[in-house]
Amino acid sequence: MSVQWGRVLLAAFVMELVLIAIAVPLFKSGAGRVLVYVIPPAALIATFAITVWLGRKINSKFVLHGMLIGIVGTLMYVALTRAKPEPWQYWVAHALKVVGGAAGGMVLARRQTAGTSAMLGVESR
């Protein structure tokens, strides 16, 4: 099977929307300086959750798809900000997007394996 780019693009876009929905209210309320503490873990959690949610229809290469979701989301953010300099914590957030996507892909792969085992009547451990 090949890479399902439509799913990757959709998941990356939704993930960036979630992060923007977290960042904008904090910034507008005057708490912008806490973004460097909030966004990195939010990037990990959002990418993981959205990969698991929107990746349910992915058929193979689950970890690759998850990592691509994180990478494409990072590229979307860089394009949105026109590659302006950013704090080092945001670079950590970008790396955590890839980690979160890969972890989500691992969950999807495990679900696929468990589902296949259940259909075949094999006991999973």
Secondary structure, 3 states (H helix, E strand, C coil): CCCCHHHHHHHHHHHHHHHHHHHHHHHHCCCHHHHHHHHHHHHHHHHHHHHHHHHHHCCCCHHHHHHHHHHHHHHHHHHHCCCCCCCHHHHHHHHHHHHHHHHHHHHHHHHHHHHHHHHHCCCCC
